[in-house]
């Protein structure tokens, strides 16, 4: 089995596709890191009970009209 020379014409033809794929992968990784950082810093307070309670009393007031 001998060596085969690289086909530079084929490589040049696919080079831009390869660059685009690598660029998109790097961009996606940076976006994911940013989102993960936001999630880590986020302070989430669950106030659904308060909201639903106030909506229920508002609905009861409107029914009495």
Secondary structure as the mmCIF struct_conf table of DSSP 4:
data_model
#
loop_
_struct_conf.conf_type_id
_struct_conf.id
_struct_conf.beg_label_comp_id
_struct_conf.beg_label_asym_id
_struct_conf.beg_label_seq_id
_struct_conf.end_label_comp_id
_struct_conf.end_label_asym_id
_struct_conf.end_label_seq_id
HELX_RH_AL_P HELX_RH_AL_P1 UNK A 8 UNK A 41
HELX_RH_AL_P HELX_RH_AL_P2 UNK A 48 UNK A 63
TURN_TY1_P TURN_TY1_P1 UNK A 64 UNK A 64
#
